[in-house]
């Protein structure tokens, strides 16, 4: 499962614009918010290609960056961010 930049930012405890700013400063993203080095970082950052049909303009295409599950820890290390602990998951059974 790959995370959007907004989802990855939330997991890292920062906002999406802050994440993009830090990733650009570290040379991980280009001006279009796509991986600057797609081959080097292919295990951590993926390009998601989407498309949809617009009734007037025809087929529309988009590309966005996704962070892989392993990429979250790598990204935190690259940006010198301490990962917050994972959220606690409650079990379905409560003991009285």
N, CA, C and O atoms as a CHARMM CRD file, in Angstrom:
* protein
*
  384
    1    1 UNK  N      0.83500  -1.17700   0.00000 PROA 1      0.00000
    2    1 UNK  CA     0.00000   0.00000   0.00000 PROA 1      0.00000
    3    1 UNK  C      0.88000   1.24000   0.00000 PROA 1      0.00000
    4    1 UNK  O      1.78600   1.35900   0.82500 PROA 1      0.00000
    5    2 UNK  N      0.62800   2.14400  -0.89600 PROA 2      0.00000
    6    2 UNK  CA     1.38200   3.38800  -0.97000 PROA 2      0.00000
    7    2 UNK  C      0.53400   4.51800  -0.39100 PROA 2      0.00000
    8    2 UNK  O     -0.68300   4.55500  -0.57200 PROA 2      0.00000
    9    3 UNK  N      1.19100   5.42700   0.29800 PROA 3      0.00000
   10    3 UNK  CA     0.52300   6.55800   0.93300 PROA 3      0.00000
   11    3 UNK  C      0.63100   7.79500   0.04500 PROA 3      0.00000
   12    3 UNK  O      1.66000   8.01600  -0.59200 PROA 3      0.00000
   13    4 UNK  N     -0.42600   8.59600   0.00300 PROA 4      0.00000
   14    4 UNK  CA    -0.33700   9.89000  -0.66300 PROA 4      0.00000
   15    4 UNK  C      0.57600  10.78100   0.17100 PROA 4      0.00000
   16    4 UNK  O      0.89600  10.45000   1.31300 PROA 4      0.00000
   17    5 UNK  N      0.99500  11.90600  -0.39400 PROA 5      0.00000
   18    5 UNK  CA     1.84400  12.81900   0.37300 PROA 5      0.00000
   19    5 UNK  C      1.09500  13.37100   1.58400 PROA 5      0.00000
   20    5 UNK  O      1.69900  13.58700   2.63500 PROA 5      0.00000
   21    6 UNK  N     -0.20300  13.59800   1.45200 PROA 6      0.00000
   22    6 UNK  CA    -0.99100  14.08800   2.58200 PROA 6      0.00000
   23    6 UNK  C     -1.04900  13.04300   3.69200 PROA 6      0.00000
   24    6 UNK  O     -0.90500  13.37600   4.86800 PROA 6      0.00000
   25    7 UNK  N     -1.26000  11.78200   3.32100 PROA 7      0.00000
   26    7 UNK  CA    -1.31800  10.70200   4.30100 PROA 7      0.00000
   27    7 UNK  C      0.04800  10.49100   4.94700 PROA 7      0.00000
   28    7 UNK  O      0.13800  10.29700   6.15900 PROA 7      0.00000
   29    8 UNK  N      1.11000  10.52900   4.14300 PROA 8      0.00000
   30    8 UNK  CA     2.46400  10.35700   4.68100 PROA 8      0.00000
   31    8 UNK  C      2.81100  11.49000   5.63900 PROA 8      0.00000
   32    8 UNK  O      3.43400  11.26000   6.67600 PROA 8      0.00000
   33    9 UNK  N      2.41100  12.70900   5.29700 PROA 9      0.00000
   34    9 UNK  CA     2.67700  13.84900   6.17800 PROA 9      0.00000
   35    9 UNK  C      1.96700  13.67400   7.51200 PROA 9      0.00000
   36    9 UNK  O      2.53800  13.95600   8.56600 PROA 9      0.00000
   37   10 UNK  N      0.72500  13.21200   7.46900 PROA 10     0.00000
   38   10 UNK  CA    -0.01700  12.98200   8.71100 PROA 10     0.00000
   39   10 UNK  C      0.66500  11.90900   9.55100 PROA 10     0.00000
   40   10 UNK  O      0.74400  12.03900  10.77200 PROA 10     0.00000
   41   11 UNK  N      1.15700  10.85000   8.91000 PROA 11     0.00000
   42   11 UNK  CA     1.86000   9.78900   9.64200 PROA 11     0.00000
   43   11 UNK  C      3.16500  10.29200  10.25500 PROA 11     0.00000
   44   11 UNK  O      3.59900   9.79500  11.29400 PROA 11     0.00000
   45   12 UNK  N      3.79700  11.29100   9.60200 PROA 12     0.00000
   46   12 UNK  CA     5.04500  11.85700  10.10500 PROA 12     0.00000
   47   12 UNK  C      4.81200  12.98500  11.10600 PROA 12     0.00000
   48   12 UNK  O      5.75800  13.47300  11.72500 PROA 12     0.00000
   49   13 UNK  N      3.55800  13.39900  11.26600 PROA 13     0.00000
   50   13 UNK  CA     3.23000  14.43300  12.24700 PROA 13     0.00000
   51   13 UNK  C      3.46100  15.85100  11.76300 PROA 13     0.00000
   52   13 UNK  O      3.62900  16.75900  12.57800 PROA 13     0.00000
   53   14 UNK  N      3.47500  16.06500  10.43600 PROA 14     0.00000
   54   14 UNK  CA     3.61800  17.40600   9.88000 PROA 14     0.00000
   55   14 UNK  C      2.54300  17.60400   8.82200 PROA 14     0.00000
   56   14 UNK  O      1.81400  16.67100   8.48500 PROA 14     0.00000
   57   15 UNK  N      2.44700  18.83500   8.29400 PROA 15     0.00000
   58   15 UNK  CA     1.43700  19.09700   7.26500 PROA 15     0.00000
   59   15 UNK  C      1.98700  18.74500   5.88100 PROA 15     0.00000
   60   15 UNK  O      3.19700  18.60500   5.70200 PROA 15     0.00000
   61   16 UNK  N      1.09600  18.60600   4.91900 PROA 16     0.00000
   62   16 UNK  CA     1.50500  18.27400   3.54900 PROA 16     0.00000
   63   16 UNK  C      2.42000  19.34100   2.95600 PROA 16     0.00000
   64   16 UNK  O      3.44600  18.99000   2.37200 PROA 16     0.00000
   65   17 UNK  N      2.09100  20.64900   3.08000 PROA 17     0.00000
   66   17 UNK  CA     3.01200  21.65800   2.53400 PROA 17     0.00000
   67   17 UNK  C      4.39800  21.62900   3.18700 PROA 17     0.00000
   68   17 UNK  O      5.40700  21.85600   2.51900 PROA 17     0.00000
   69   18 UNK  N      4.44200  21.35000   4.48600 PROA 18     0.00000
   70   18 UNK  CA     5.73900  21.24700   5.16100 PROA 18     0.00000
   71   18 UNK  C      6.52600  20.05400   4.62700 PROA 18     0.00000
   72   18 UNK  O      7.73700  20.14900   4.42600 PROA 18     0.00000
   73   19 UNK  N      5.84900  18.93800   4.39700 PROA 19     0.00000
   74   19 UNK  CA     6.51600  17.75200   3.86400 PROA 19     0.00000
   75   19 UNK  C      7.08000  18.03200   2.47700 PROA 19     0.00000
   76   19 UNK  O      8.22600  17.68500   2.19100 PROA 19     0.00000
   77   20 UNK  N      6.28900  18.65300   1.62000 PROA 20     0.00000
   78   20 UNK  CA     6.74400  18.95800   0.26400 PROA 20     0.00000
   79   20 UNK  C      7.93000  19.91000   0.30500 PROA 20     0.00000
   80   20 UNK  O      8.89800  19.72800  -0.43300 PROA 20     0.00000
   81   21 UNK  N      7.86300  20.92100   1.15900 PROA 21     0.00000
   82   21 UNK  CA     8.96400  21.88500   1.27900 PROA 21     0.00000
   83   21 UNK  C     10.25000  21.18900   1.72100 PROA 21     0.00000
   84   21 UNK  O     11.31800  21.45200   1.16900 PROA 21     0.00000
   85   22 UNK  N     10.15200  20.30900   2.70700 PROA 22     0.00000
   86   22 UNK  CA    11.33200  19.58700   3.19400 PROA 22     0.00000
   87   22 UNK  C     11.87000  18.61700   2.15000 PROA 22     0.00000
   88   22 UNK  O     13.08300  18.47600   1.99400 PROA 22     0.00000
   89   23 UNK  N     10.96400  17.94700   1.43200 PROA 23     0.00000
   90   23 UNK  CA    11.40500  16.99500   0.40900 PROA 23     0.00000
   91   23 UNK  C     12.08800  17.71400  -0.75100 PROA 23     0.00000
   92   23 UNK  O     13.06200  17.20300  -1.30600 PROA 23     0.00000
   93   24 UNK  N     11.59200  18.89100  -1.12400 PROA 24     0.00000
   94   24 UNK  CA    12.25000  19.67000  -2.17800 PROA 24     0.00000
   95   24 UNK  C     13.61900  20.14900  -1.71600 PROA 24     0.00000
   96   24 UNK  O     14.58700  20.09400  -2.47500 PROA 24     0.00000
   97   25 UNK  N     13.70500  20.62200  -0.46800 PROA 25     0.00000
   98   25 UNK  CA    14.98600  21.10100   0.06900 PROA 25     0.00000
   99   25 UNK  C     16.01500  19.96900   0.12400 PROA 25     0.00000
  100   25 UNK  O     17.20800  20.20400  -0.06700 PROA 25     0.00000
  101   26 UNK  N     15.55300  18.74500   0.38400 PROA 26     0.00000
  102   26 UNK  CA    16.45500  17.59100   0.44900 PROA 26     0.00000
  103   26 UNK  C     16.75800  17.02100  -0.93600 PROA 26     0.00000
  104   26 UNK  O     17.55300  16.09000  -1.06100 PROA 26     0.00000
  105   27 UNK  N     16.13100  17.57400  -1.97500 PROA 27     0.00000
  106   27 UNK  CA    16.37700  17.09500  -3.33400 PROA 27     0.00000
  107   27 UNK  C     15.63600  15.82300  -3.68000 PROA 27     0.00000
  108   27 UNK  O     16.02800  15.10900  -4.60400 PROA 27     0.00000
  109   28 UNK  N     14.56100  15.52600  -2.94600 PROA 28     0.00000
  110   28 UNK  CA    13.79600  14.30600  -3.20600 PROA 28     0.00000
  111   28 UNK  C     12.67100  14.52300  -4.20800 PROA 28     0.00000
  112   28 UNK  O     12.25800  13.58500  -4.89000 PROA 28     0.00000
  113   29 UNK  N     12.16400  15.77100  -4.30300 PROA 29     0.00000
  114   29 UNK  CA    11.08200  16.09300  -5.23700 PROA 29     0.00000
  115   29 UNK  C     11.53600  17.15800  -6.21900 PROA 29     0.00000
  116   29 UNK  O     12.36800  18.00500  -5.89200 PROA 29     0.00000
  117   30 UNK  N     10.98100  17.10900  -7.43200 PROA 30     0.00000
  118   30 UNK  CA    11.25400  18.16300  -8.40500 PROA 30     0.00000
  119   30 UNK  C     10.16600  19.23500  -8.30500 PROA 30     0.00000
  120   30 UNK  O      9.34000  19.19400  -7.39300 PROA 30     0.00000
  121   31 UNK  N     10.16300  20.17800  -9.22300 PROA 31     0.00000
  122   31 UNK  CA     9.20600  21.28500  -9.17900 PROA 31     0.00000
  123   31 UNK  C      7.76100  20.82000  -9.36000 PROA 31     0.00000
  124   31 UNK  O      6.83900  21.50900  -8.92300 PROA 31     0.00000
  125   32 UNK  N      7.55000  19.67600  -9.98800 PROA 32     0.00000
  126   32 UNK  CA     6.20200  19.14500 -10.18900 PROA 32     0.00000
  127   32 UNK  C      5.75900  18.19600  -9.09100 PROA 32     0.00000
  128   32 UNK  O      4.75200  17.50400  -9.24200 PROA 32     0.00000
  129   33 UNK  N      6.49800  18.15200  -7.98500 PROA 33     0.00000
  130   33 UNK  CA     6.22700  17.27000  -6.83900 PROA 33     0.00000
  131   33 UNK  C      6.31600  15.78700  -7.20600 PROA 33     0.00000
  132   33 UNK  O      5.66200  14.94800  -6.58800 PROA 33     0.00000
  133   34 UNK  N      7.12600  15.47600  -8.21000 PROA 34     0.00000
  134   34 UNK  CA     7.40300  14.08700  -8.57300 PROA 34     0.00000
  135   34 UNK  C      8.81200  13.74600  -8.09900 PROA 34     0.00000
  136   34 UNK  O      9.62400  14.65000  -7.90300 PROA 34     0.00000
  137   35 UNK  N      9.12000  12.47100  -7.91000 PROA 35     0.00000
  138   35 UNK  CA    10.46000  12.10900  -7.43500 PROA 35     0.00000
  139   35 UNK  C     11.55400  12.66500  -8.35400 PROA 35     0.00000
  140   35 UNK  O     11.50400  12.49300  -9.57200 PROA 35     0.00000
  141   36 UNK  N     12.54200  13.33200  -7.75100 PROA 36     0.00000
  142   36 UNK  CA    13.64000  13.90800  -8.52500 PROA 36     0.00000
  143   36 UNK  C     14.54300  12.81500  -9.08700 PROA 36     0.00000
  144   36 UNK  O     15.12400  12.98100 -10.16000 PROA 36     0.00000
  145   37 UNK  N     14.66500  11.70500  -8.37400 PROA 37     0.00000
  146   37 UNK  CA    15.49600  10.57600  -8.80700 PROA 37     0.00000
  147   37 UNK  C     14.65200   9.29900  -8.74800 PROA 37     0.00000
  148   37 UNK  O     14.80200   8.50500  -7.82000 PROA 37     0.00000
  149   38 UNK  N     13.76800   9.09600  -9.72800 PROA 38     0.00000
  150   38 UNK  CA    12.83800   7.96400  -9.65300 PROA 38     0.00000
  151   38 UNK  C     13.50700   6.59500  -9.62300 PROA 38     0.00000
  152   38 UNK  O     12.99800   5.68000  -8.97700 PROA 38     0.00000
  153   39 UNK  N     14.62400   6.43800 -10.30200 PROA 39     0.00000
  154   39 UNK  CA    15.30200   5.13500 -10.29000 PROA 39     0.00000
  155   39 UNK  C     15.98700   4.87800  -8.95600 PROA 39     0.00000
  156   39 UNK  O     15.90300   3.77900  -8.40900 PROA 39     0.00000
  157   40 UNK  N     16.65700   5.88500  -8.44000 PROA 40     0.00000
  158   40 UNK  CA    17.37900   5.72900  -7.17600 PROA 40     0.00000
  159   40 UNK  C     16.41600   5.46100  -6.01300 PROA 40     0.00000
  160   40 UNK  O     16.69300   4.62800  -5.15100 PROA 40     0.00000
  161   41 UNK  N     15.28900   6.17100  -5.99700 PROA 41     0.00000
  162   41 UNK  CA    14.35600   6.10500  -4.86900 PROA 41     0.00000
  163   41 UNK  C     13.15100   5.22300  -5.14600 PROA 41     0.00000
  164   41 UNK  O     12.13000   5.35900  -4.47200 PROA 41     0.00000
  165   42 UNK  N     13.23900   4.31900  -6.12200 PROA 42     0.00000
  166   42 UNK  CA    12.06200   3.54300  -6.54600 PROA 42     0.00000
  167   42 UNK  C     11.50200   2.62800  -5.46700 PROA 42     0.00000
  168   42 UNK  O     10.33100   2.25600  -5.54000 PROA 42     0.00000
  169   43 UNK  N     12.29000   2.25400  -4.47600 PROA 43     0.00000
  170   43 UNK  CA    11.77300   1.40700  -3.39900 PROA 43     0.00000
  171   43 UNK  C     10.98500   2.21100  -2.37100 PROA 43     0.00000
  172   43 UNK  O     10.23900   1.64600  -1.57100 PROA 43     0.00000
  173   44 UNK  N     11.15300   3.52600  -2.39500 PROA 44     0.00000
  174   44 UNK  CA    10.54900   4.37100  -1.37100 PROA 44     0.00000
  175   44 UNK  C      9.48700   5.32500  -1.92100 PROA 44     0.00000
  176   44 UNK  O      8.49500   5.60900  -1.25000 PROA 44     0.00000
  177   45 UNK  N      9.69700   5.81600  -3.13900 PROA 45     0.00000
  178   45 UNK  CA     8.76600   6.76100  -3.75100 PROA 45     0.00000
  179   45 UNK  C      8.28400   6.20000  -5.08100 PROA 45     0.00000
  180   45 UNK  O      9.08500   5.73000  -5.88900 PROA 45     0.00000
  181   46 UNK  N      6.98700   6.24900  -5.30600 PROA 46     0.00000
  182   46 UNK  CA     6.38700   5.75100  -6.55200 PROA 46     0.00000
  183   46 UNK  C      5.63200   6.88300  -7.23600 PROA 46     0.00000
  184   46 UNK  O      5.17600   7.82100  -6.58300 PROA 46     0.00000
  185   47 UNK  N      5.50600   6.78700  -8.53600 PROA 47     0.00000
  186   47 UNK  CA     4.69300   7.73300  -9.29600 PROA 47     0.00000
  187   47 UNK  C      3.36800   7.05500  -9.60400 PROA 47     0.00000
  188   47 UNK  O      3.33000   5.99300 -10.22600 PROA 47     0.00000
  189   48 UNK  N      2.28800   7.67700  -9.16500 PROA 48     0.00000
  190   48 UNK  CA     0.93800   7.16300  -9.42800 PROA 48     0.00000
  191   48 UNK  C      0.38500   7.91500 -10.63400 PROA 48     0.00000
  192   48 UNK  O      0.34100   9.14500 -10.64000 PROA 48     0.00000
  193   49 UNK  N     -0.02900   7.17800 -11.64100 PROA 49     0.00000
  194   49 UNK  CA    -0.60000   7.79300 -12.83600 PROA 49     0.00000
  195   49 UNK  C     -2.10500   7.55900 -12.84100 PROA 49     0.00000
  196   49 UNK  O     -2.57700   6.42400 -12.77400 PROA 49     0.00000
  197   50 UNK  N     -2.83500   8.64500 -12.92200 PROA 50     0.00000
  198   50 UNK  CA    -4.29200   8.56400 -12.93200 PROA 50     0.00000
  199   50 UNK  C     -4.85000   9.16300 -14.21100 PROA 50     0.00000
  200   50 UNK  O     -4.17000   9.91300 -14.91200 PROA 50     0.00000
  201   51 UNK  N     -6.07900   8.82700 -14.50100 PROA 51     0.00000
  202   51 UNK  CA    -6.74600   9.39800 -15.66300 PROA 51     0.00000
  203   51 UNK  C     -8.25200   9.38400 -15.43100 PROA 51     0.00000
  204   51 UNK  O     -8.78000   8.56900 -14.67400 PROA 51     0.00000
  205   52 UNK  N     -8.91700  10.30100 -16.10100 PROA 52     0.00000
  206   52 UNK  CA   -10.36400  10.37800 -16.03900 PROA 52     0.00000
  207   52 UNK  C    -10.86000  11.05800 -17.31200 PROA 52     0.00000
  208   52 UNK  O    -10.09800  11.71400 -18.02200 PROA 52     0.00000
  209   53 UNK  N    -12.11800  10.89000 -17.57600 PROA 53     0.00000
  210   53 UNK  CA   -12.70000  11.47900 -18.77900 PROA 53     0.00000
  211   53 UNK  C    -13.46700  12.73700 -18.41100 PROA 53     0.00000
  212   53 UNK  O    -14.31800  12.71600 -17.52100 PROA 53     0.00000
  213   54 UNK  N    -13.16700  13.83000 -19.09400 PROA 54     0.00000
  214   54 UNK  CA   -13.89400  15.08600 -18.92400 PROA 54     0.00000
  215   54 UNK  C    -14.79700  15.25200 -20.14200 PROA 54     0.00000
  216   54 UNK  O    -14.33800  15.09000 -21.27200 PROA 54     0.00000
  217   55 UNK  N    -16.08100  15.57500 -19.93000 PROA 55     0.00000
  218   55 UNK  CA   -17.01300  15.61800 -21.06000 PROA 55     0.00000
  219   55 UNK  C    -16.63300  16.62200 -22.15000 PROA 55     0.00000
  220   55 UNK  O    -16.92700  16.38600 -23.32200 PROA 55     0.00000
  221   56 UNK  N    -15.99500  17.72000 -21.79900 PROA 56     0.00000
  222   56 UNK  CA   -15.62500  18.72400 -22.79500 PROA 56     0.00000
  223   56 UNK  C    -14.18900  18.57300 -23.26900 PROA 56     0.00000
  224   56 UNK  O    -13.91100  18.70000 -24.46100 PROA 56     0.00000
  225   57 UNK  N    -13.29000  18.30700 -22.35600 PROA 57     0.00000
  226   57 UNK  CA   -11.85800  18.29000 -22.67000 PROA 57     0.00000
  227   57 UNK  C    -11.32000  16.91300 -23.03000 PROA 57     0.00000
  228   57 UNK  O    -10.16900  16.79400 -23.45100 PROA 57     0.00000
  229   58 UNK  N    -12.12200  15.88100 -22.87400 PROA 58     0.00000
  230   58 UNK  CA   -11.66700  14.53000 -23.20000 PROA 58     0.00000
  231   58 UNK  C    -10.86200  13.90500 -22.07300 PROA 58     0.00000
  232   58 UNK  O    -11.03000  14.26800 -20.90900 PROA 58     0.00000
  233   59 UNK  N     -9.99700  12.97400 -22.41200 PROA 59     0.00000
  234   59 UNK  CA    -9.20200  12.27900 -21.39600 PROA 59     0.00000
  235   59 UNK  C     -8.22500  13.24000 -20.72700 PROA 59     0.00000
  236   59 UNK  O     -7.54500  14.02400 -21.38900 PROA 59     0.00000
  237   60 UNK  N     -8.17200  13.16100 -19.41100 PROA 60     0.00000
  238   60 UNK  CA    -7.25700  13.97200 -18.61100 PROA 60     0.00000
  239   60 UNK  C     -6.32500  13.02000 -17.87400 PROA 60     0.00000
  240   60 UNK  O     -6.74400  11.95900 -17.41200 PROA 60     0.00000
  241   61 UNK  N     -5.06800  13.40500 -17.76800 PROA 61     0.00000
  242   61 UNK  CA    -4.06400  12.55100 -17.13900 PROA 61     0.00000
  243   61 UNK  C     -3.37600  13.31200 -16.01900 PROA 61     0.00000
  244   61 UNK  O     -3.15200  14.51800 -16.11900 PROA 61     0.00000
  245   62 UNK  N     -3.04400  12.60300 -14.95700 PROA 62     0.00000
  246   62 UNK  CA    -2.33300  13.22600 -13.84100 PROA 62     0.00000
  247   62 UNK  C     -1.28500  12.26600 -13.30700 PROA 62     0.00000
  248   62 UNK  O     -1.38700  11.05100 -13.47500 PROA 62     0.00000
  249   63 UNK  N     -0.28000  12.83200 -12.66100 PROA 63     0.00000
  250   63 UNK  CA     0.76700  12.04100 -12.01600 PROA 63     0.00000
  251   63 UNK  C      0.99700  12.62600 -10.63300 PROA 63     0.00000
  252   63 UNK  O      1.02200  13.84500 -10.46300 PROA 63     0.00000
  253   64 UNK  N      1.16300  11.75700  -9.64600 PROA 64     0.00000
  254   64 UNK  CA     1.43100  12.21100  -8.28800 PROA 64     0.00000
  255   64 UNK  C      2.40000  11.24600  -7.61700 PROA 64     0.00000
  256   64 UNK  O      2.56000  10.10300  -8.04600 PROA 64     0.00000
  257   65 UNK  N      3.03500  11.72200  -6.56700 PROA 65     0.00000
  258   65 UNK  CA     4.01500  10.92500  -5.83700 PROA 65     0.00000
  259   65 UNK  C      3.33000  10.18000  -4.71200 PROA 65     0.00000
  260   65 UNK  O      2.49600  10.74300  -4.00300 PROA 65     0.00000
  261   66 UNK  N      3.67700   8.92700  -4.54700 PROA 66     0.00000
  262   66 UNK  CA     3.20200   8.10600  -3.43500 PROA 66     0.00000
  263   66 UNK  C      4.41200   7.60500  -2.65800 PROA 66     0.00000
  264   66 UNK  O      5.47700   7.37500  -3.23200 PROA 66     0.00000
  265   67 UNK  N      4.24400   7.44000  -1.35600 PROA 67     0.00000
  266   67 UNK  CA     5.30300   6.94400  -0.47800 PROA 67     0.00000
  267   67 UNK  C      4.95300   5.51200  -0.10800 PROA 67     0.00000
  268   67 UNK  O      3.85300   5.24800   0.37800 PROA 67     0.00000
  269   68 UNK  N      5.87600   4.58600  -0.33200 PROA 68     0.00000
  270   68 UNK  CA     5.62100   3.18800   0.00400 PROA 68     0.00000
  271   68 UNK  C      5.65900   3.00300   1.51800 PROA 68     0.00000
  272   68 UNK  O      6.08400   3.89500   2.25300 PROA 68     0.00000
  273   69 UNK  N      5.21800   1.85500   1.96500 PROA 69     0.00000
  274   69 UNK  CA     5.21900   1.56300   3.40100 PROA 69     0.00000
  275   69 UNK  C      6.64200   1.62300   3.96100 PROA 69     0.00000
  276   69 UNK  O      6.86800   2.20600   5.02100 PROA 69     0.00000
  277   70 UNK  N      7.59400   1.02400   3.25300 PROA 70     0.00000
  278   70 UNK  CA     9.00000   1.08700   3.67600 PROA 70     0.00000
  279   70 UNK  C      9.54300   2.50300   3.53400 PROA 70     0.00000
  280   70 UNK  O     10.47400   2.89100   4.23900 PROA 70     0.00000
  281   71 UNK  N      8.96200   3.26800   2.62600 PROA 71     0.00000
  282   71 UNK  CA     9.41900   4.62900   2.39400 PROA 71     0.00000
  283   71 UNK  C      9.13700   5.57800   3.53400 PROA 71     0.00000
  284   71 UNK  O      9.81000   6.60200   3.65500 PROA 71     0.00000
  285   72 UNK  N      8.15700   5.27100   4.38100 PROA 72     0.00000
  286   72 UNK  CA     7.86000   6.15500   5.51100 PROA 72     0.00000
  287   72 UNK  C      9.05100   6.26000   6.45200 PROA 72     0.00000
  288   72 UNK  O      9.43400   7.36200   6.84200 PROA 72     0.00000
  289   73 UNK  N      9.63500   5.13700   6.81900 PROA 73     0.00000
  290   73 UNK  CA    10.78800   5.15400   7.72300 PROA 73     0.00000
  291   73 UNK  C     11.99500   5.78600   7.03400 PROA 73     0.00000
  292   73 UNK  O     12.73700   6.54900   7.65300 PROA 73     0.00000
  293   74 UNK  N     12.19100   5.47300   5.77000 PROA 74     0.00000
  294   74 UNK  CA    13.28700   6.05000   4.99900 PROA 74     0.00000
  295   74 UNK  C     13.13000   7.56200   4.90000 PROA 74     0.00000
  296   74 UNK  O     14.09900   8.30300   5.06500 PROA 74     0.00000
  297   75 UNK  N     11.89700   8.02200   4.62800 PROA 75     0.00000
  298   75 UNK  CA    11.63200   9.44600   4.49300 PROA 75     0.00000
  299   75 UNK  C     11.86300  10.17400   5.81400 PROA 75     0.00000
  300   75 UNK  O     12.42100  11.27000   5.83600 PROA 75     0.00000
  301   76 UNK  N     11.43500   9.56600   6.90100 PROA 76     0.00000
  302   76 UNK  CA    11.66800  10.17300   8.21500 PROA 76     0.00000
  303   76 UNK  C     13.16400  10.32600   8.47400 PROA 76     0.00000
  304   76 UNK  O     13.59600  11.34200   9.01800 PROA 76     0.00000
  305   77 UNK  N     13.95300   9.33300   8.09300 PROA 77     0.00000
  306   77 UNK  CA    15.40600   9.41300   8.28000 PROA 77     0.00000
  307   77 UNK  C     16.01700  10.46800   7.36100 PROA 77     0.00000
  308   77 UNK  O     16.91300  11.20400   7.77700 PROA 77     0.00000
  309   78 UNK  N     15.54200  10.55100   6.11500 PROA 78     0.00000
  310   78 UNK  CA    16.07000  11.53700   5.16800 PROA 78     0.00000
  311   78 UNK  C     15.79300  12.96200   5.62300 PROA 78     0.00000
  312   78 UNK  O     16.61600  13.85500   5.42000 PROA 78     0.00000
  313   79 UNK  N     14.63000  13.17500   6.24200 PROA 79     0.00000
  314   79 UNK  CA    14.22100  14.52200   6.64200 PROA 79     0.00000
  315   79 UNK  C     14.49200  14.80300   8.11300 PROA 79     0.00000
  316   79 UNK  O     14.12300  15.86200   8.62200 PROA 79     0.00000
  317   80 UNK  N     15.13400  13.86200   8.79800 PROA 80     0.00000
  318   80 UNK  CA    15.47000  13.99700  10.21800 PROA 80     0.00000
  319   80 UNK  C     14.21800  14.27700  11.06300 PROA 80     0.00000
  320   80 UNK  O     14.17200  15.22100  11.85100 PROA 80     0.00000
  321   81 UNK  N     13.21300  13.42600  10.86900 PROA 81     0.00000
  322   81 UNK  CA    11.95600  13.52500  11.61200 PROA 81     0.00000
  323   81 UNK  C     11.82800  12.28100  12.47500 PROA 81     0.00000
  324   81 UNK  O     12.04500  11.16500  12.00400 PROA 81     0.00000
  325   82 UNK  N     11.47400  12.47600  13.73900 PROA 82     0.00000
  326   82 UNK  CA    11.20700  11.34000  14.61600 PROA 82     0.00000
  327   82 UNK  C      9.78600  10.86500  14.35500 PROA 82     0.00000
  328   82 UNK  O      8.83200  11.63600  14.46300 PROA 82     0.00000
  329   83 UNK  N      9.65600   9.59800  14.01300 PROA 83     0.00000
  330   83 UNK  CA     8.32300   9.03900  13.76600 PROA 83     0.00000
  331   83 UNK  C      7.53500   8.96500  15.06500 PROA 83     0.00000
  332   83 UNK  O      8.04200   8.46000  16.06600 PROA 83     0.00000
  333   84 UNK  N      6.29600   9.46500  15.06200 PROA 84     0.00000
  334   84 UNK  CA     5.46400   9.27500  16.24600 PROA 84     0.00000
  335   84 UNK  C      5.09300   7.80100  16.37900 PROA 84     0.00000
  336   84 UNK  O      5.08200   7.07500  15.38500 PROA 84     0.00000
  337   85 UNK  N      4.79200   7.35700  17.58700 PROA 85     0.00000
  338   85 UNK  CA     4.41100   5.94900  17.74000 PROA 85     0.00000
  339   85 UNK  C      3.12400   5.65600  16.97000 PROA 85     0.00000
  340   85 UNK  O      2.28600   6.54300  16.80600 PROA 85     0.00000
  341   86 UNK  N      2.96200   4.42800  16.50000 PROA 86     0.00000
  342   86 UNK  CA     1.73700   4.09300  15.76400 PROA 86     0.00000
  343   86 UNK  C      0.52600   4.19800  16.68300 PROA 86     0.00000
  344   86 UNK  O      0.64200   3.99100  17.89100 PROA 86     0.00000
  345   87 UNK  N     -0.62900   4.51600  16.12000 PROA 87     0.00000
  346   87 UNK  CA    -1.82900   4.62300  16.94900 PROA 87     0.00000
  347   87 UNK  C     -2.18500   3.27300  17.56200 PROA 87     0.00000
  348   87 UNK  O     -2.01800   2.22400  16.94000 PROA 87     0.00000
  349   88 UNK  N     -2.67200   3.32500  18.77800 PROA 88     0.00000
  350   88 UNK  CA    -3.07700   2.09800  19.45400 PROA 88     0.00000
  351   88 UNK  C     -4.36100   1.57900  18.83300 PROA 88     0.00000
  352   88 UNK  O     -5.30600   2.33200  18.59500 PROA 88     0.00000
  353   89 UNK  N     -4.38000   0.30300  18.58000 PROA 89     0.00000
  354   89 UNK  CA    -5.58200  -0.31600  18.03600 PROA 89     0.00000
  355   89 UNK  C     -6.27900  -1.06600  19.15400 PROA 89     0.00000
  356   89 UNK  O     -5.69200  -1.92700  19.80900 PROA 89     0.00000
  357   90 UNK  N     -7.52000  -0.73100  19.35500 PROA 90     0.00000
  358   90 UNK  CA    -8.28900  -1.39900  20.39800 PROA 90     0.00000
  359   90 UNK  C     -8.74800  -2.75100  19.90500 PROA 90     0.00000
  360   90 UNK  O     -9.12800  -2.92200  18.74600 PROA 90     0.00000
  361   91 UNK  N     -8.70400  -3.68100  20.79100 PROA 91     0.00000
  362   91 UNK  CA    -9.24200  -4.99300  20.45500 PROA 91     0.00000
  363   91 UNK  C    -10.75800  -4.93600  20.57900 PROA 91     0.00000
  364   91 UNK  O    -11.30400  -4.09300  21.29100 PROA 91     0.00000
  365   92 UNK  N    -11.41600  -5.82900  19.89000 PROA 92     0.00000
  366   92 UNK  CA   -12.86900  -5.85400  19.92400 PROA 92     0.00000
  367   92 UNK  C    -13.43600  -6.38100  21.22900 PROA 92     0.00000
  368   92 UNK  O    -14.64100  -6.30100  21.46900 PROA 92     0.00000
  369   93 UNK  N    -12.58000  -6.91100  22.05700 PROA 93     0.00000
  370   93 UNK  CA   -13.07800  -7.48200  23.31500 PROA 93     0.00000
  371   93 UNK  C    -12.55300  -6.66200  24.48900 PROA 93     0.00000
  372   93 UNK  O    -11.35000  -6.42500  24.59900 PROA 93     0.00000
  373   94 UNK  N    -13.43000  -6.24500  25.33500 PROA 94     0.00000
  374   94 UNK  CA   -13.06600  -5.51500  26.54300 PROA 94     0.00000
  375   94 UNK  C    -13.23900  -6.44000  27.73300 PROA 94     0.00000
  376   94 UNK  O    -14.17600  -7.23600  27.79600 PROA 94     0.00000
  377   95 UNK  N    -12.33000  -6.31800  28.66000 PROA 95     0.00000
  378   95 UNK  CA   -12.40000  -7.13300  29.86800 PROA 95     0.00000
  379   95 UNK  C    -12.94900  -6.26600  30.98400 PROA 95     0.00000
  380   95 UNK  O    -12.46800  -5.15800  31.22100 PROA 95     0.00000
  381   96 UNK  N    -13.95700  -6.77900  31.66500 PROA 96     0.00000
  382   96 UNK  CA   -14.58600  -5.99700  32.72800 PROA 96     0.00000
  383   96 UNK  C    -13.81500  -6.05800  34.01000 PROA 96     0.00000
  384   96 UNK  O    -14.21700  -5.45000  35.00200 PROA 96     0.00000
